[in-house]
Amino acid sequence: MKNSVLDLHGISHDQVDRVVENFVLLNQDRIPLEIICGNSQVMVNLVISVLDRIGCENFERVDYGTIMIRKL
């Protein structure tokens, strides 16, 4: 089964909070989830901040710019 993927290319920093939270909560039954942040460290930090806020228990950076969520 293929992972559910959110690609944040083209998403502005001020949209990240809403987009990531919606993606994770609407797809929580499809774990693992993959979020592609790209080369922006700011974007990576924003995504990690959202994951911390919504209580993600297990996520990791698997490649530079990609975060894998394994458990909520």
C-alpha positions in Angstrom: 0.0 0.0 0.0 1.3 3.4 -1.0 1.8 6.1 1.7 -0.4 9.2 1.8 1.8 12.1 0.7 1.5 15.8 1.2 3.9 17.8 -1.0 4.3 21.4 0.4 6.0 22.8 -2.8 4.0 25.9 -3.7 2.4 26.2 -0.2 3.3 29.5 1.5 4.6 29.5 5.1 1.5 31.1 6.4 -0.6 28.2 5.1 1.5 25.4 6.5 -0.2 25.2 9.9 -3.7 24.6 8.4 -2.6 22.4 5.5 -0.4 20.1 7.6 -3.0 19.8 10.4 -5.8 19.0 8.0 -3.7 16.5 6.1 -2.6 14.6 9.3 -6.0 14.6 10.9 -7.9 13.6 7.8 -5.5 10.8 6.9 -4.7 9.4 10.4 -6.1 6.1 9.4 -3.6 5.8 6.6 -0.4 5.9 8.6 2.5 6.1 7.7 2.1 9.6 6.3 4.8 11.4 4.3 5.2 15.2 4.2 7.6 16.6 1.6 8.9 20.0 2.8 11.6 20.6 0.2 14.9 22.4 0.9 13.5 25.0 3.2 14.6 24.6 6.8 11.9 27.1 7.7 9.3 24.8 6.2 10.7 21.8 8.0 10.6 23.7 11.3 7.0 24.8 10.7 5.9 21.3 10.0 7.6 19.9 13.1 6.0 22.7 15.1 2.5 21.6 13.9 3.3 17.9 14.5 4.3 18.7 18.1 1.3 20.9 18.7 -1.2 18.2 17.5 0.6 15.5 19.6 2.2 13.3 17.0 4.0 10.6 18.9 6.4 9.3 16.3 7.8 11.2 13.3 11.2 11.4 11.7 13.1 13.1 8.9 13.8 10.2 6.5 15.5 12.3 3.9 16.5 16.0 3.8 13.2 17.8 3.4 10.9 14.7 4.0 9.2 13.9 7.2 7.5 10.5 7.9 4.8 10.2 10.5 4.6 6.7 11.9 2.2 7.2 14.9 -0.2 9.9 16.1 
